[in-house]
Amino acid sequence: MLTITAIKAFNDNYIWVLQQQPHTQVYVVDPGDASVVIDYLQANQLTLAGILLTHHHNDHTGGVPALRAYSHNRLTVYGPDNEKIEGITHPLHAKAKPRFTLEYLSSELQVLDVPGHTAGHIAYIVEDALFCGDTLFSGGCGRLFEGTPAQMLNSLQQLAQLPADTRVYCAHEYTLSNLKFALAVNPNNRELQDYNERAMQLRRQDKATVPSTISLERAINPFLRPSDTEIVDNIKQHFSSLNHANLDELSSFTLLRQWKDNF
């Protein structure tokens, strides 16, 4: 049985731990902070077998050198082949949509090419779990630091086509701030209203709002629904010079991301 556990890091990062019982060897996704990972391993008498990286930003990769040293450089470290990341032992060419297996997990992993947040951002799928780094958040998506709006839209559409029950393990607890924006652009979405209430209750209890699911994100995430009539109307109201414009999906997405960047 595959278990997935969150380690909290920094202010709002999640480092995901993958473990296949009965093995005590585990894998971690995007370890920006080595110290919290080492504390977790020692507290639970586990051995780190490998690391999965989605992109090069330091809050996702900063812990790699120390974790390699802690593990006497015996780690397998997977990551995108076209981003400069120290310590990768198994570069992945995501455009080839590779599949591979890990020694202590019985399920095959699939790699997806999801540029937008960064130029070489990748995501991993194992069983019904999606590890999408900073591409898709619950209720939102990542900023466009290196990619284009067209790349990010295409990446999000690719993720939206995954099975509805796919669990979305993003790397940050950004849900409440994302939903505040989502409600500004799609205020009459009842599922969004209900989800916002549930998310606020979870955060009041200091519980994580993730994983989400693809089916939920299709229903509530404005970046997966840029052609929705209410969203388009509110984009036109916000950018008043566009009142009479006909916005295609990419134009709506681009403006939506621009609005969120300054929200």
C-alpha positions as CSV (number, residue, x, y, z in Angstrom):
1,M,0.0,0.0,0.0
2,L,1.3,3.4,-1.0
3,T,1.1,6.1,1.7
4,I,1.7,9.8,1.1
5,T,2.6,12.1,4.0
6,A,3.2,15.8,4.1
7,I,6.1,17.4,5.8
8,K,5.6,21.1,6.4
9,A,8.5,23.4,5.4
10,F,9.1,27.1,5.5
11,N,5.9,29.1,5.7
12,D,3.6,27.2,3.3
13,N,5.6,24.4,1.5
14,Y,4.7,20.8,1.5
15,I,7.4,18.1,1.0
16,W,5.6,14.9,0.1
17,V,6.9,11.5,1.4
18,L,6.1,8.4,-0.6
19,Q,6.3,5.0,1.2
20,Q,5.3,1.5,0.1
21,Q,4.6,-0.7,3.1
22,P,6.3,-2.8,4.4
23,H,9.5,-1.0,3.2
24,T,11.1,1.5,5.5
25,Q,12.8,3.2,2.5
26,V,11.0,6.3,1.3
27,Y,11.1,8.9,-1.5
28,V,10.5,12.7,-1.1
29,V,9.1,15.2,-3.6
30,D,10.7,18.7,-3.8
31,P,12.7,18.9,-0.6
32,G,13.5,22.5,-0.3
33,D,14.5,22.1,3.4
34,A,16.7,19.1,4.4
35,S,16.4,19.6,8.1
36,V,12.7,18.8,8.3
37,V,13.1,15.8,6.1
38,I,15.9,14.4,8.3
39,D,13.9,15.0,11.4
40,Y,11.0,13.1,9.9
41,L,13.2,10.2,8.8
42,Q,14.8,9.9,12.2
43,A,11.5,10.2,14.1
44,N,10.0,7.5,12.0
45,Q,13.1,5.3,11.6
46,L,13.0,5.5,7.8
47,T,15.7,5.6,5.2
48,L,15.7,8.1,2.3
49,A,16.0,6.2,-1.0
50,G,15.5,8.9,-3.5
51,I,14.2,12.4,-4.5
52,L,11.7,13.5,-7.1
53,L,12.1,17.1,-8.3
54,T,9.6,19.1,-10.3
55,H,11.6,22.3,-11.1
56,H,14.6,24.3,-10.2
57,H,13.4,26.8,-7.6
58,N,15.3,26.7,-4.4
59,D,12.3,26.2,-2.2
60,H,11.9,22.8,-4.0
61,T,15.6,21.8,-4.4
62,G,17.5,23.6,-1.6
63,G,17.7,20.5,0.6
64,V,19.1,18.2,-2.1
65,P,22.9,18.6,-1.3
66,A,22.4,18.1,2.4
67,L,20.1,15.1,1.9
68,R,22.7,13.6,-0.5
69,A,25.4,14.1,2.1
70,Y,23.1,12.7,4.9
71,S,22.6,9.6,2.7
72,H,26.3,9.2,1.9
73,N,25.5,10.1,-1.8
74,R,23.5,6.9,-2.3
75,L,20.4,8.7,-3.4
76,T,18.7,8.5,-6.8
77,V,17.6,12.0,-7.6
78,Y,15.2,12.5,-10.5
79,G,14.4,15.8,-12.1
80,P,14.0,17.7,-15.4
81,D,16.9,17.4,-17.8
82,N,16.7,20.9,-19.1
83,E,16.9,22.9,-15.8
84,K,20.0,23.5,-13.9
85,I,19.7,21.6,-10.7
86,E,22.6,20.4,-8.7
87,G,22.6,16.7,-7.6
88,I,20.3,15.1,-10.2
89,T,21.5,11.6,-10.9
90,H,18.6,10.6,-13.3
91,P,17.7,13.5,-15.6
92,L,14.2,13.0,-17.2
93,H,13.4,14.1,-20.7
94,A,9.7,14.9,-20.0
95,K,8.7,15.5,-23.6
96,A,9.2,11.8,-24.2
97,K,6.6,11.1,-21.5
98,P,8.8,8.6,-19.7
99,R,7.6,5.9,-17.3
100,F,9.9,4.4,-14.7
101,T,9.8,2.4,-11.5
102,L,11.5,3.0,-8.2
103,E,13.2,0.2,-6.3
104,Y,10.9,0.5,-3.2
105,L,7.6,1.3,-4.9
106,S,5.6,-1.3,-6.8
107,S,3.7,1.2,-8.9
108,E,5.1,2.8,-12.1
109,L,5.6,6.5,-12.3
110,Q,4.7,8.6,-15.3
111,V,6.3,12.0,-16.1
112,L,4.5,14.9,-17.6
113,D,5.9,17.9,-19.3
114,V,4.1,20.9,-17.8
115,P,6.1,24.1,-18.6
116,G,4.8,27.5,-17.6
117,H,5.9,28.3,-14.1
118,T,9.4,27.4,-15.2
119,A,10.6,26.4,-18.7
120,G,11.3,22.8,-17.8
121,H,8.7,22.1,-15.1
122,I,7.6,18.4,-14.9
123,A,5.0,16.5,-12.9
124,Y,4.8,13.0,-11.7
125,I,1.9,10.6,-11.5
126,V,1.9,7.4,-9.4
127,E,-1.3,5.4,-9.0
128,D,-4.0,8.1,-8.5
129,A,-1.7,10.8,-7.2
130,L,-0.4,13.8,-9.1
131,F,2.7,15.6,-7.8
132,C,2.5,18.9,-9.8
133,G,4.9,21.2,-8.0
134,D,3.9,24.8,-8.7
135,T,1.9,24.2,-11.9
136,L,-1.6,23.5,-10.5
137,F,-2.6,24.7,-7.1
138,S,-6.0,24.1,-5.5
139,G,-8.0,27.0,-6.8
140,G,-5.1,28.5,-8.7
141,C,-2.0,28.0,-10.8
142,G,1.7,29.1,-10.6
143,R,3.0,32.4,-11.7
144,L,4.6,32.6,-15.1
145,F,8.3,33.1,-14.3
146,E,9.8,31.6,-17.4
147,G,7.0,30.2,-19.6
148,T,4.3,31.7,-21.7
149,P,0.5,31.9,-21.0
150,A,0.0,29.5,-23.9
151,Q,2.4,27.0,-22.3
152,M,0.8,27.2,-18.9
153,L,-2.7,26.9,-20.3
154,N,-1.7,23.8,-22.3
155,S,-0.1,22.3,-19.2
156,L,-3.2,22.9,-17.1
157,Q,-5.5,21.5,-19.8
158,Q,-3.3,18.4,-19.9
159,L,-3.7,18.0,-16.1
160,A,-7.4,18.7,-16.3
161,Q,-7.8,15.7,-18.6
162,L,-6.5,13.3,-16.0
163,P,-9.1,10.9,-14.4
164,A,-11.5,12.8,-12.2
165,D,-10.5,11.0,-9.0
166,T,-6.8,11.9,-9.4
167,R,-5.5,13.4,-6.2
168,V,-3.7,16.7,-6.6
169,Y,-0.6,17.0,-4.4
170,C,0.7,20.5,-5.0
171,A,3.6,22.0,-3.2
172,H,2.1,24.9,-1.3
173,E,-0.7,25.8,1.0
174,Y,-2.1,28.6,-1.1
175,T,-5.7,27.5,-1.2
176,L,-7.4,30.2,0.8
177,S,-5.7,33.1,-1.1
178,N,-6.4,31.3,-4.4
179,L,-10.1,30.9,-3.5
180,K,-10.4,34.5,-2.5
181,F,-9.4,35.4,-6.0
182,A,-11.6,32.7,-7.5
183,L,-14.6,34.1,-5.7
184,A,-13.9,37.5,-7.1
185,V,-14.0,36.3,-10.7
186,N,-16.6,33.5,-10.3
187,P,-18.7,34.6,-7.3
188,N,-21.9,32.7,-8.2
189,N,-20.2,29.3,-8.4
190,R,-21.9,27.3,-5.6
191,E,-19.3,24.5,-5.6
192,L,-16.6,27.1,-5.1
193,Q,-18.5,28.8,-2.3
194,D,-19.0,25.4,-0.5
195,Y,-15.3,24.5,-1.0
196,N,-14.2,27.8,0.4
197,E,-16.2,27.1,3.5
198,R,-14.6,23.7,3.9
199,A,-11.1,25.0,3.2
200,M,-11.5,27.8,5.8
201,Q,-12.7,25.2,8.4
202,L,-9.6,23.0,7.7
203,R,-7.2,25.9,8.0
204,R,-8.8,27.0,11.3
205,Q,-7.9,23.5,12.6
206,D,-4.4,23.9,11.1
207,K,-5.1,21.1,8.7
208,A,-4.0,20.9,5.1
209,T,-6.4,21.7,2.3
210,V,-4.5,19.4,-0.1
211,P,-4.6,17.0,-1.7
212,S,-7.5,18.3,-3.9
213,T,-8.9,16.3,-6.8
214,I,-9.0,16.9,-10.5
215,S,-12.8,16.8,-10.4
216,L,-12.9,19.5,-7.8
217,E,-10.4,21.6,-9.6
218,R,-12.4,21.4,-12.8
219,A,-15.4,22.7,-10.9
220,I,-13.9,25.5,-8.9
221,N,-10.5,26.5,-10.4
222,P,-10.9,29.6,-12.7
223,F,-7.6,28.8,-14.5
224,L,-9.1,25.5,-15.7
225,R,-12.3,27.4,-16.7
226,P,-11.2,30.6,-18.5
227,S,-14.0,30.4,-21.0
228,D,-16.7,30.3,-18.3
229,T,-19.3,33.1,-19.1
230,E,-19.3,34.7,-15.7
231,I,-15.4,34.6,-15.5
232,V,-15.2,36.2,-19.0
233,D,-17.7,38.9,-18.1
234,N,-15.8,39.8,-14.9
235,I,-12.5,39.9,-16.8
236,K,-14.1,42.4,-19.1
237,Q,-15.4,44.5,-16.2
238,H,-12.0,44.4,-14.5
239,F,-10.2,45.4,-17.7
240,S,-12.7,48.0,-18.7
241,S,-11.1,48.7,-22.0
242,L,-12.1,45.2,-23.1
243,N,-15.8,45.6,-22.5
244,H,-16.8,44.8,-26.0
245,A,-13.9,42.5,-27.0
246,N,-14.4,38.9,-28.0
247,L,-11.9,37.0,-25.8
248,D,-10.7,33.6,-26.9
249,E,-9.6,31.1,-24.2
250,L,-6.0,32.0,-24.3
251,S,-6.7,35.7,-24.0
252,S,-9.0,35.1,-21.1
253,F,-6.4,32.9,-19.4
254,T,-3.7,35.5,-20.0
255,L,-5.8,38.3,-18.5
256,L,-6.9,36.1,-15.6
257,R,-3.3,35.4,-14.7
258,Q,-2.4,39.1,-15.0
259,W,-5.3,40.0,-12.7
260,K,-4.2,37.4,-10.1
261,D,-0.6,38.7,-10.2
262,N,-1.9,42.1,-9.0
263,F,-4.8,40.9,-6.8
